[in-house]
């Protein structure tokens, strides 16, 4: 017998650990699917008459919500929620929760993995050695110590990136219009305008959420302002960067190279011309994919469901 007479559907995502599944089964009747839900019709079919839907990237549209009339809560297995029509959920009294900060260490570490791979030519050097070439002179590395790291977006992940950057001797500057300037001393960073960040940074990394205000926020104009030919990293959301502008910036020498864990379309088209650029490193949205981060995320999802059932929702998108 469950404590609450409700049904929870895990619409998509990795399997919960046995101990976590035991926790969830004490809260509700649980049905799980582990492959991605690719269509709206499939999402509707999976949710059915459930009161709670646990999602990864399934699109939660107004039509899905209307078709699943028992739905009371959407629990996102992520910190982001750009695939959920939040306004439609609010109109229908459906709570949308997230797992903020669960992957901050994992994504920050992957950000630096991309930075170091680019500044040290790791991919090209590895290929050279494997093919019998051992000319070290081809691979002049870029020292990080003393360089300026520009962070766009200063939430959980951005702050962890700043902490790691400081440890590597980087000067850290930040653009985030939603962070109070008086926090600057205690965060040990310098808050600047986007224009200053673009002009002064040797490394630029994106950690902003995807919103109407941030779609395409890095485009031709912004790449043209990158005066120090920076390494450019995006482990946030693909649509924040105009991919066409990025493609134009690379041969123009406006940036030295790019590390991309996210794309406007995921999975990206195999013909995406970014894949033909030697100074671009691409990974398949794996920033948060550590065992530790996934365990923490699942714990937060269950905590969110339990808090909702007990009448005090937490980590709710407003």
Order of alpha helices (4+ residues) and beta strands (2+ residues): beta-alpha-beta-alpha-beta-alpha-beta-alpha-beta-alpha-alpha-beta-alpha-beta-alpha-beta-alpha-beta-alpha-beta-alpha-beta-beta-alpha
